[in-house]
Structures are given as C-alpha cells and as structure tokens.
C-alpha cells in the first residue's frame, strides 16, 4: 500500500501539462464542460501558477460555500520533513486567515502526508496558497480534486522561515506583538539579547537545526535584562520568547551577533 501511494504521488507530480492541471483542479466533469474554451485559450505548457490565474480570471474555480462547511484537505510533502513541513503549512494557512483546523490523519514514509479537518466558508484559495508557500521556499507542484476535497502536492526541499531576522554585528531592535522572535544565526558563535528596562524578561530561547529539530533550550523563571548565549553548532534558527507571557517583552528586544 505504501509503495502504491508513493508511485501515484510521483506520477501526479510529473504532470506538466496545463490541461492536466486544469482537469485535476476542476474535476473531470467540469473540465469536460469547458474543455474547448480552456484548450483554445490556455497555453498547453503553462505553469501551475499561470493555469490557476487563468482559471480564476475566467471564473472556472468555485471556492465559496453558501454556509460554513467542514472540509478535509490533504497535503503531501515530497521532502518528508514533518516538523518543518507542518510549521510551513500551519503558518501559511494562518496567514491566509484560517485558524479553525486540526490534523485527522498523518502518514510518514518516503513522503509526509497530512489531512486536516477545517471549518471554513470556502476552499483554500490555491493561488494564495501557492504564493504563501513560495515565501517559505516551497513549491506547489500540483492540486487534485478528489470527490469534494483537494489534495495538494508540495516540494519543500528549500524550506525556510521567511520572517527570521539575520544576526549582525550591529544592535538590532525588534518588535513583535506575538512576543516570539525567530533569528538566523548568520554564522555567529554567540548571541547577545537584551530588553527594555521597563520589561520583565524571563528568558526562553530555543536553538534549532535546519530541520527544526531542537538542539538546546534555555529556560528560566529568573528575571533578566540581558543575556549572552553560545550558539550550538549546526544551529539554523533561534527562537526567543518569554517563559511565561509575551507581555513580559511587549516593548521588544535588542539582539547582536558575537564572534
């Protein structure tokens, strides 16, 4: 069964024909209804993005429901990095305004596959989703409508956190209302962190490798104004927050890289 799923996924990902993209997205019945119009107006070699733009501009994609509906989209990641893939997916959906969702099925082998249950007023806008994935170094390779739900095929081989701030040898002032800061170590060996004298910071700092596996956690209930921390080898990201609440660093933080 696992081998069969992997073969099917690989075949779908190899489709480069815009007519096949359109058929996958619209479903066979709707595609056949507009087949002549699509083939006369859409370049056969158009990319998935251009195909989506064409279908949206011509009103072929109906995304909206009459009332809130429960849907079950499936996402298949070919690079199989579940921790990072899940963060990329969830962050992309939240950026698009989706918050009411949770996983109901997860499959991990040569691929990482996750199915969500979502309560929404509409299907995920595929063009917006594609653009959100691009910001995170990922490519939406294909979309296929199966019955009343969609499956999305994604390549995240070059996955990244787009809002991570690169360390420099100059002090940088950061402010985030969520109270969480993502940092790219940028080859520095140490990080200097300080807060406003009016804030009450209880350091919570996590160091991750490129796959978002945790390398080290610094957590304390002690009040501190500044801290210098060694950056573990192979660190790709640093997350800085407060042990208790974002309110404790609501005025922001200051960071600097040290050799």
N, C-alpha and C positions, 0 to 999 in steps of 0.2 A: 504493500500500500504506500509506504514512504517513497519507494523508488518511482512508483507511478505518479505520485503527486509532483515529485521533482521534475520528471520528464515533461509533464503537462505544463508546469510553470516555465520551464526552459523554452518550450515551443512557443508559448504565448509571448514571451519576452523577445523572441526573434522576429515577430511580426513588425515589418517596417512600412507596410502598405497603408496609406491613409484611408483607403476604403475599408480595410480590415479594422483599423482603429474605429472608424465610424460605426461599423457593424457591431463591434464589441461594446461600444458605449450606448448605442441606441437600442440594441436588441435586434434580432433578425426581422421581426415583423415590421417595426417602424423603418428600419433601414431599407427594406424592400419597397415600402410605400414611397420613399423619397429617393430611391436608388438612382434614377435617371437625372434628377436635379443635382444630386451630390456628385455624380461622375462627370457631369457636364461643367461643373463649377469648381470642383476641388482638385488640385494637383495630386496625382496618384502618389507622388513622392513627398508630399507634405509631412512635416514632423507631427508628433502628437500634439504639441502646443498649437501649431497652426491649424490642425484639424479641429481642436477644441474651440479656437477662436472662430473658425468658420461655422461650426455647428451652433455656437451660442449666438453669433451675429444673425444667423438665419432662423433662429427660434426653433431649432430641432430638438434641443435638450430641455425637457421639462423637469425642473428641480423641486418645485414647490408643491406642498400638500394643502388641502383645504383646512386641515387642523393638525395639531401636533401628532406626530406618528413615531412609533418605535421602529428603528431600522437597525440592521446588523451588517455594517460594512466590514470587509476583511482586507487586511494589509499584509502583503508578502514582501519581505526584505531578503534580497538575494545575498547580501554580505553577512547575514546571520550574526549580528552583534546586539542581542536582545536588550541590554541595559541602555545603550546609547540610542538604538532604534526606537525604543519606547519613549524615551525623552523627546526625541525629534518629532515623533508622531503626536504626542500629547501637547507639546509646545506649539506645533503647527495648528492643531485643532483649536487650542485656546486663543491663539492669535486671530483665528477666523470667527471667534465668538461662540464656540462650542464648549460647554462645561459639563453638561449632564451626560456622561458616558462612563462605561466601565468594561473591563475585559470579561468575556464569557467563554472564550476558547483560545488556547495558546498551543502552538506546535513548534518544536525546535528540533532540527536535524541538520540537513545541508542548507536549509533555509530557516528563516524565522517568520512565523505566521501568527497573526493575532486578529481575532474577531471581537469587535466591540458591540455593546448594546447602547444605542443612543436614542434619546428622546429629542426630536428636532422638528422644526417647521418645514425643513427642506433637506434634500440630499446634499452632501458635501459638494460645494462648487468645485469642479475639477480643475478649472483654470487657476483659481485662487490657491487651491491645494498645491498644484504644480509649482507656482511661484513661491509659496512658503517653503516648500521642500528645497527649491533651488538656493534660497538664502542660507540653508543649512548644509549646503554641499551635496545634496541628494538629487537624484533624477527620477521623475515619474516616467516609467518605461511603457506602461500600458494600463488600461482600465477595461474591465469587462463586467457587463451587467448580467448577473445570473439570477433568474426569476425576478424578484423585486429588490434585490440588493446588489451592491457593486463590490468588486474586488479590485484592489489597486496593487500594481507590481512596481516595486521601488528598489533602486540601486543606491545605497548609501556608502559606497566604497570610500568616498572623500568627506565623510560626515564631520561636521564642526558645530560649535556653539557660536552663532553669529554675533552675539552681544558680549562675548568675552573681551575684556579690556587687556591689552598687552602691557606688561610691565615695562617701565623705562627707568632711566637713572634720574629722572626728574619727579618731583612730587606731583601726583595727580589727585585731584579732588573728585570723588564720585558720589552720586546721589541716586538712590533707587527707592521708590515708595514701598516696594515689596520687602525691602530690608535684606535682600540677597544679592551678592556681587560675585560674578564669575570673572576670573582672571586667567590670562595666558601668561605663563612664567617667562616666556621670551628668552630662555637660556640663562636667566639669573639664578644664582645659587641660594639667595635669601630674599625674603620679602619683609619690608617694613610696613606696618599698619598702625594708624592712629585714628582717633576720633575727636570730635568736638569736646571741649571741656565741659559743655553743658549736657553731654550724653553719658549714659551709664552702660558701657560695653562689657559683656561677659563673653569672651571670645569663643566662637565656634567656627573652626577652619578645617576644611576637608581638602585633601590632595588626591587627585585622580590621575590615572594613566589615560592614554588616548582612547581606550575603550570604555572609559568611565568606571573602571574598577578602582576601588578605594585603596590608596597606598598608605594613608595615615590620616588620623583625626585628632585635632587639638580641641579639647572642650574643657571649659572651666566655669565654675559658678562665681569666681572671683571678679570683682570689678577692676577693669584695667583701662588705661587711656591709650597706651601704645604697646606694640609688641614687635619683636623681630624673630622671624621663624626661618629655620632651614627648610629649603625646598627639596623633597626627596628626589632621587634620581628617577628618570622616566615620567616625571610629572608633566601632564599636558594641560590640566586645568586645576584651578584653585577656587573653591567656593568659600566666601566669607559671609558670616551672618552672626546672629547673637544666640546664645544658648537658650534664652527664654522668650524674647519677643522682639519683633522688628522695631518696636517703639524705642528700644534702647539705643538704636543707631539711626534715628529718624532724621538727623541732621547730616547724615552721610559719613564717609570715611575718607582717609587720605592714604595713598599707597605709594611705595617706591621700591624699585628693584636694587638689590645689593649683590655685588660680585663676591 
